Amino acid sequence: MKKAQILLLLKKERNQFVSGEDICKQIGVSRTAVWKHIRSLREEGYHIEAVTHRGYNLTDVPDRLYPDEIAESLNTEFIGGRVYYYHSLESTNREARVLASGGAPGGSLVVAEEQVQGRGRMSRGWFSPKGLGIWCSLILRPEVQPGEAPPVTMLTAVAVASAVEKVAGVAPGIKWPNDLLVGGKKICGILTEMSAEMEMVNFLVVGVGINVNTSLEDFPEELKEIATSLYLVEGEPVSRLKLLKQFLRDFEFYYRRWINDGFGPILEEWKKRCVSLGCPVRVSSPREVWDGWAEDVDSDGALLVRMPGGSIKRFVAGEVSLRNN
Amino acid sequence: MKKAQILLLLKKERNQFVSGEDICKQIGVSRTAVWKHIRSLREEGYHIEAVTHRGYNLTDVPDRLYPDEIAESLNTEFIGGRVYYYHSLESTNREARVLASGGAPGGSLVVAEEQVQGRGRMSRGWFSPKGLGIWCSLILRPEVQPGEAPPVTMLTAVAVASAVEKVAGVAPGIKWPNDLLVGGKKICGILTEMSAEMEMVNFLVVGVGINVNTSLEDFPEELKEIATSLYLVEGEPVSRLKLLKQFLRDFEFYYRRWINDGFGPILEEWKKRCVSLGCPVRVSSPREVWDGWAEDVDSDGALLVRMPGGSIKRFVAGEVSLRNN
């Protein structure tokens, strides 16, 4: 708390010296306490010069998704209201499930600098190298039945797309059911999981992985062709912190809209951003392949494909994979 | 394995002596091994006389739900295929969730002699005293979507009712949504929980609590009026082991029927056993109360109540509680 206040003060006067005495007065702590907090901030990667008779000067902020950095002028009502931060996790979804089972409140954010066992849908892996992306999970406790939860994945896709557009200036397309693409390559994946009784969701965990500053050499060989990052698209690094905060704000906006107005308006926005509709597609299950024309997505998020004979076939995510033909 | 074989041999010749030599020959173990297994069985509560030159005589079997006892002529294909046995657990559902997350196969049974934090639906408690009931959970891995899972609770109610009828000779009625009553008092509760991705159930845990040999003094004051046990109904103890095994067989029967033929036939049987239909009921939510006539249950398990004005109101379990008027 006091540490965060000191940091904020140094940030306001960034690249200028603030005297220890001023810090003591403004924050209400002792000189020893100031020094302890400064040392702790340095350990976290903040570059702070200390010069006798002049004071402290913040010259550099580390590229980390620290809770205090996320909280600073976040201005959400409950999303990100509590932040669980880790240098490294097996997977943020896994940790979020454990925290949620232990009672972590709705809106809690779990964020890790790296995931060593990041997971995507259907037990696929998710490459999550240290410090190069946003690997996070939100804990949500909507009062809905299990069958009413799927829109959360779609509103998350809309929120990520919206945040990326605002912060990086590029609008990702949504590939059904819930990947975000730029230039045909994957920039973000979403994995929603739930714990429920039959008639009542206990909690949802929405995991989001965004490739932010991954360079081509960082990607393993098998991903170079199918994945990309904002850095690769923009040609320069993008602030993970800025993007994460914008995502939290946009997520809260769409989440509240879903709770208050239902799924209709979000589905419309989802469709506008979707790149899988209005084009020929191939849908594959482990046993079968269908070629057709992706016509629409229904209110349950199922894909409606016009078959060559003219009939409509309905596909549910989780059963099939899709590619544009 | 060898221990189970020795036990089976002694059971076949129950109340007669079997010589140590015979055991060695038939099971293929050394005299020392026989002695070690006999000692271990005694520790588990089996009464086994040992007389020089005559051998071993099984005179009493403990009232425990040991895995080997459950496995003996169970004759199911996969339900109860693996048994996790505990003297005491916080709750069998909780342990089952942990085991399922760790990869325990579908059909696995978790059983405890007592639960110190037994749970019912909607975070209510469930009284689970040591050795007096069946407190167990099944892990299931059906390939369904989250919205398709609710029938599992209803088929469990049918399976318990069927097993109780066969073993104890009394047919419990089902109170919507999923309690079993005898003489208007609760004899069994069911709590189904699930872990899922949006389009795919990961696993279900079906918890079942059956009051078998609880006496009136065992029940806490607040339950005496609303709960009962098979012992109280029958006037004599009922074999927990026999009942549990019958339940596992009946559960497998109805579960396979659901997978193969859908929910229709089970819903019909559920309705036949239901005591909440065709009578005046009061439905209560935390905020409202409705009086009406319970007319039917739809294919999603929702209760359809004819209101005084003639219209039909649909109630979903988890939102309301019900009592007959």
Interface residues (C-beta under 8 A of the other chain):
Chain A: R121 M122 Q145 P146 G147 A149 P150 V152 T153 P177 L191 T192 E193 M194 S195 A196 E197 M198 E199 M200 N202 G301 V316 A317 G318 E319
Chain B: R121 M122 Q145 P146 G147 A149 P150 V152 T153 P177 L191 T192 E193 M194 S195 A196 E197 M198 E199 M200 N202 G301 V316 A317 G318 E319
